[in-house]
Amino acid sequence: MKKTLATLALALALAAPAFAQAPPPASFEEAITLFQDKNYPEAKKIADTYAEKNDPRAWLMLGSIFQKGLGVEVDLKQAQIWFQKGADQSDAESELALAMLLIAGTSQKPNVIDGAPWLQKAAESGNAKAQYNLGLYYTGLYGTQSDWPNAAKWFKAAADQGSPRAQYNLALLHMDGKGVDKNMITATELLAKAAVQGMPEAAVEYGVLVFRGEGVQKDEALGAKWLLVAAQHGNAVAQNRLARILALGVPGVPQDPIEALKWNFIAKKAGRGDVQLDSAAEKADPGMVKDAQARADAFKPIPDPTAN
């Protein structure tokens, strides 16, 4: 009898439910997933735990949460405290975040003087976003005196790392000869790199240059294709230029009056009106105009993949 009871007790012990053991702590990767899923309260709980362990990733996440008011009230001072912790540990992302927060201002006035050194430090550590923003700093964007050679230097550093916005801005400097030699071939090459990554502004500039044959072999059909890419991303300048091309027709791009009207309607709604195209619309067949307007109403721009 005693042996039977002992055997039963052992069997019950072996069958004890697994939930009796403490669950493993959540990883920070789980916090990142929750943050990306916009479950900010749960992400913050995990980040709070890792912040106590002096994890710069947690400090950066908490700073972002308070800066943008994600599940909490906006608190720029608290955001600055968290970013400062990471910056003091030479975390480049935290240095960049702190710099941009200070430059934007934690009160009524921007603090460019305090923000610039942190931006410089992050850029020197190789952070491409910081290099790009430091390039903007030297253009005078933040109310500082322009320094075009330094702007070109930092745009190039970020462009070499594949930053489409740095490639675009460096291309513009080469087009104007600011801080670098004026070189349309180099400018076109840089614009092409940025356009391939989906940057609408670069696609417009590149499309126009290809269409005209400036810095690259002339190809009107290819230029129109790049203008279409930019137009589909919601760029009003590209929409207007594309409307004109389709209204007239060029080698490799036949006339398409309905599509021309459509893109003109879309561009006009975005603030890029065109007197000549509007006049053509007034004289067009009402059925064509109705069809074009329906297409314009159904248009939804593709998000810019390079916006962030």
HELIX and SHEET records of a PDB file:
HELIX    1   1 LYS A    2  LEU A   14  1                                  13    
HELIX    2   2 ALA A   18  ALA A   20  5                                   3    
HELIX    3   3 PHE A   28  GLN A   36  1                                   9    
HELIX    4   4 TYR A   40  GLU A   52  1                                  13    
HELIX    5   5 PRO A   56  LYS A   68  1                                  13    
HELIX    6   6 LEU A   76  ASP A   88  1                                  13    
HELIX    7   7 ALA A   92  ALA A  104  1                                  13    
HELIX    8   8 VAL A  112  GLU A  124  1                                  13    
HELIX    9   9 ALA A  128  THR A  139  1                                  12    
HELIX   10  10 TRP A  148  ALA A  159  1                                  12    
HELIX   11  11 PRO A  164  ASP A  176  1                                  13    
HELIX   12  12 MET A  184  VAL A  196  1                                  13    
HELIX   13  13 PRO A  200  ARG A  212  1                                  13    
HELIX   14  14 GLU A  220  GLN A  232  1                                  13    
HELIX   15  15 ALA A  236  LEU A  248  1                                  13    
HELIX   16  16 PRO A  257  LYS A  269  1                                  13    
HELIX   17  17 VAL A  275  LYS A  283  1                                   9    
HELIX   18  18 PRO A  286  ALA A  298  1                                  13    
END                                                                             
